[in-house]
Amino acid sequence: MNASPWYRSLGALLLASVLLPPLGLILLWARAGTGIGKKILGSLAIAVIGVAHLVALPSGGLAERFG
């Protein structure tokens, strides 16, 4: 049987990227077979999601402090 582990699946990558962006970055860069261009674009997208998390924090996010 040649099944890849769950943490190498696209679903796990997308879920981790939305819920916990740093983990999404780790899973993205650990993925074999993904080109460097896709990894860079994915990293930028995950960074945008991470910033959105910081802005939308319910307990004193950046929007409340500076906005």
C-alpha positions as CSV (number, residue, x, y, z in Angstrom):
1,M,0.0,0.0,0.0
2,N,1.4,3.3,-1.1
3,A,-1.0,5.8,0.5
4,S,0.5,9.1,1.7
5,P,-0.1,10.2,5.3
6,W,-3.1,12.5,6.1
7,Y,-0.9,15.5,6.8
8,R,0.4,15.4,3.2
9,S,-3.1,15.7,1.7
10,L,-4.5,18.8,0.1
11,G,-7.4,18.9,2.6
12,A,-5.1,18.9,5.6
13,L,-3.0,21.7,4.0
14,L,-6.1,23.9,3.3
15,L,-7.6,23.3,6.8
16,A,-4.3,24.0,8.5
17,S,-3.8,27.2,6.4
18,V,-7.2,28.6,7.4
19,L,-7.2,27.5,11.1
20,L,-3.5,27.8,12.0
21,P,-1.5,29.6,9.2
22,P,2.0,28.8,10.6
23,L,1.2,25.1,10.4
24,G,-0.1,25.6,6.9
25,L,3.2,27.1,5.9
26,I,5.1,24.1,7.3
27,L,2.9,21.6,5.6
28,L,3.1,23.5,2.3
29,W,6.9,23.6,2.3
30,A,7.2,20.0,3.4
31,R,5.0,18.9,0.4
32,A,7.0,17.0,-2.2
33,G,6.1,17.5,-5.8
34,T,4.9,21.1,-5.5
35,G,6.9,23.6,-7.6
36,I,8.7,26.5,-6.0
37,G,6.4,29.0,-7.7
38,K,3.3,27.4,-6.2
39,K,5.0,27.3,-2.8
40,I,5.8,31.0,-3.0
41,L,2.3,31.9,-4.1
42,G,0.8,29.6,-1.4
43,S,3.0,31.2,1.2
44,L,1.8,34.7,0.2
45,A,-1.8,33.5,0.4
46,I,-1.2,32.0,3.8
47,A,0.5,35.2,5.0
48,V,-2.6,37.1,4.0
49,I,-4.8,34.7,5.9
50,G,-2.5,35.1,8.9
51,V,-2.7,38.9,8.8
52,A,-6.5,38.6,8.6
53,H,-6.5,36.5,11.7
54,L,-4.5,39.2,13.5
55,V,-6.8,41.9,12.4
56,A,-9.9,40.0,13.4
57,L,-8.8,38.8,16.8
58,P,-11.8,39.2,19.1
59,S,-9.8,40.3,22.1
60,G,-8.0,43.5,21.1
61,G,-7.0,42.7,17.5
62,L,-5.0,45.1,15.4
63,A,-8.2,46.7,14.1
64,E,-9.2,47.7,17.7
65,R,-5.8,49.0,18.7
66,F,-5.0,51.0,15.6
67,G,-8.3,51.4,13.8
